[in-house]
């Protein structure tokens, strides 16, 4: 930091010192001006003169008052206006005492509102100029009288301009700070949404594959001694399910990598094009699954496609875990107008009330569907079983906005 910058910072931290220095400078200027006589015998000549004692006293009072201009601007203006009024009536030749009143008027204008500036400025200009013209020793049209009018007007105008500029700068700074806060809040909101989305993906992946592993491991343990071939097949399904779980976990956790980390995930997110593969994993685990689709030719946005896949995956996982060993599941994907409808039914007689009342599976499905402005309906079926019905818009919010443009 330079010496000038340090001095400026010090003066900002000590405004009284700055005002005292200003008062001393004004005193020096007024004293120097009081020794100049602009009116000689031969016209306008800048000769030296000896100022009156009263003028020097008024100069001292006016400049001393400026040291308190920030603390009491109106009082300082009244005092400097009074000494300027006395000098304009009695001084001949006149000392530049009005300089203190001009600075005081500038201070009032720069620290108050525009209405107050107009009122106080007009009053000061009228009183000082009128007294100098009507009661002063000089003719009313003398240039000293016009100078009082001009300089007081300049002081009020300059102060109002400085106040306006400060207000504009403060408004710009406030907008910048508000925009910064808004950006930070938006960033935090997006981070929270991304965390929630990743948590839902992790839950869906882990719940689905661990349920399959659990079922197949139980089958293998049950038939290990009597039917080793079937046990080997069950263990093969366990291995395949665990490999799929690891791959999906690797792809999901890969989203948390930093920009410079290697081996970013390149595998696309699962969608309805893998529905048959998904149903096959449940059939291998012993759950009969029937799939019916009438949405051929429908191209879904990536977010909608992933949500549809996850809803079916979570619904079938719940059937596998809660509907009982003899349950069957039916999956239907139907295009209805601007939406695609996903329905998963089962005829099990297990603990469906537990599925409906607790856990994160149904909550995750509902959050996924709601985020896409869809609807999700879940509940027991009449006569037994459970029903999951999701309606998803074919066009996501981002795609619809792009088409509208």
C-alpha positions, 0 to 999 in steps of 0.5 A, spaced: 500 500 500 502 506 497 503 512 502 497 516 499 493 510 500 495 509 507 493 516 508 487 516 505 485 510 509 487 513 516 483 520 514 477 515 513 478 512 519 478 519 523 473 524 519 474 529 525 482 530 523 480 530 516 475 536 517 480 539 522 485 539 516 479 542 511 478 548 516 485 549 517 486 550 509 479 554 509 482 559 514 489 559 510 485 561 504 480 566 507 486 570 511 490 570 504 484 573 500 482 578 506 489 581 504 487 582 497 483 589 495 480 588 488 478 595 488 483 600 487 483 607 485 484 606 478 479 600 477 480 593 478 487 592 481 489 587 486 493 591 491 494 589 498 490 591 504 490 590 511 483 587 513 479 589 519 479 586 526 472 584 525 473 580 519 479 576 522 475 574 527 469 572 523 474 568 518 476 565 525 469 563 527 467 561 520 473 556 519 473 553 526 466 551 525 467 547 519 471 542 524 464 540 526 461 540 520 459 532 520 457 532 527 452 538 526 451 540 519 445 544 520 448 548 526 455 549 522 451 552 516 447 556 521 453 559 524 457 560 518 451 563 515 451 568 520 458 570 520 458 571 512 451 575 513 455 580 518 461 580 513 457 582 507 453 587 511 459 590 514 465 589 510 468 594 506 472 591 502 469 584 504 473 578 506 471 572 503 468 569 509 462 566 505 467 561 503 465 557 510 458 558 508 459 555 502 462 549 504 457 548 510 451 548 505 455 543 501 455 538 507 448 539 508 446 537 501 451 531 501 448 528 507 440 530 507 435 529 502 433 533 496 427 536 499 431 539 505 437 541 500 432 545 496 429 548 502 436 550 506 439 552 499 434 557 497 434 560 504 441 560 504 442 563 497 436 568 499 438 571 505 446 572 504 445 575 497 439 579 499 443 582 505 449 583 501 445 587 495 440 591 500 444 592 506 451 592 504 456 597 502 457 595 495 452 597 489 446 591 489 449 589 482 457 589 484 460 582 482 461 580 490 454 580 491 453 576 484 459 571 487 455 570 493 449 568 489 453 563 484 458 560 490 452 558 494 448 555 489 454 551 486 455 549 493 448 546 494 448 543 487 455 540 488 453 537 495 446 534 492 450 531 486 455 527 491 449 525 495 446 522 488 452 519 486 453 515 493 446 513 493 447 510 486 454 507 488 450 504 494 444 501 490 449 498 485 453 495 491 447 492 494 445 489 488 451 486 487 451 483 494 444 481 493 446 477 486 452 474 490 447 472 496 442 469 490 448 465 487 450 462 493 443 460 495 442 457 488 449 454 488 447 451 495 440 449 493 443 445 486 448 442 491 442 439 495 438 437 489 444 433 487 445 430 493 438 428 494 438 425 487 445 421 488 442 418 494 436 416 491 440 413 485 444 409 491 438 407 494 435 404 488 441 400 486 443 398 493 436 395 495 435 392 488 441 388 487 442 386 495 435 384 495 436 379 489 443 377 492 439 375 498 434 371 495 439 367 491 444 366 496 438 363 500 436 359 495 443 356 494 444 355 501 437 351 501 439 346 495 447 346 496 447 339 499 441 336 495 441 339 488 448 342 487 447 344 480 441 349 482 446 352 487 451 353 482 446 357 478 443 361 484 451 363 486 452 365 479 446 369 479 449 372 486 455 374 482 452 377 476 447 381 481 453 383 485 457 385 479 451 389 476 451 393 483 458 394 483 458 397 476 452 402 477 455 404 484 461 406 480 457 410 475 453 413 481 459 415 485 463 417 479 459 423 479 462 426 485 469 426 482 472 432 481 474 435 475 481 433 474 479 426 477 481 420 472 476 415 469 470 419 469 464 414 468 462 413 461 456 408 461 449 411 460 444 412 465 439 406 465 432 407 461 426 403 459 431 400 453 433 395 459 427 393 462 427 386 459 434 385 462 431 388 469 425 383 469 430 378 467 434 379 473 428 378 477 425 372 474 432 369 475 431 370 483 424 367 482 419 372 481 415 371 475 414 378 472 410 380 466 412 386 461 407 389 457 409 395 453 405 400 448 410 405 448 414 403 442 417 409 438 416 414 444 423 417 445 423 420 452 428 425 455 434 422 459 431 424 466 424 421 464 427 415 462 431 414 468 425 416 473 421 410 469 426 405 470 428 407 477 420 407 479 419 400 476 426 397 479 424 400 486 417 397 485 419 390 483 424 390 489 419 391 494 415 386 491 421 381 491 422 383 499 415 384 501 410 380 497 411 373 499 414 367 495 408 366 491 407 373 488 407 375 481 408 382 478 406 385 472 409 391 469 406 395 464 408 402 460 403 405 456 403 412 452 397 416 454 397 423 450 403 427 452 404 422 458 407 415 459 404 411 464 408 406 469 404 401 472 407 395 477 402 390 480 403 384 484 398 379 487 402 378 493 399 377 500 405 379 504 407 385 508 404 391 503 402 395 509 409 396 511 411 398 504 406 403 504 407 406 511 415 406 511 422 406 508 425 410 503 423 406 497 416 409 496 419 416 498 424 416 493 420 414 487 415 420 489 421 425 489 423 422 482 416 423 479 414 430 483 421 433 480 419 431 473 412 434 475 409 427 474 404 424 479 405 417 483 399 413 486 401 407 491 397 403 495 394 396 496 389 393 491 382 390 492 383 383 493 390 383 495 397 385 492 400 392 491 399 397 486 404 403 483 402 407 478 406 413 475 404 418 470 410 422 467 410 427 462 414 425 455 417 432 455 421 435 461 421 442 463 427 443 460 425 440 453 418 444 453 422 450 454 426 449 449 421 447 444 417 453 446 422 458 444 
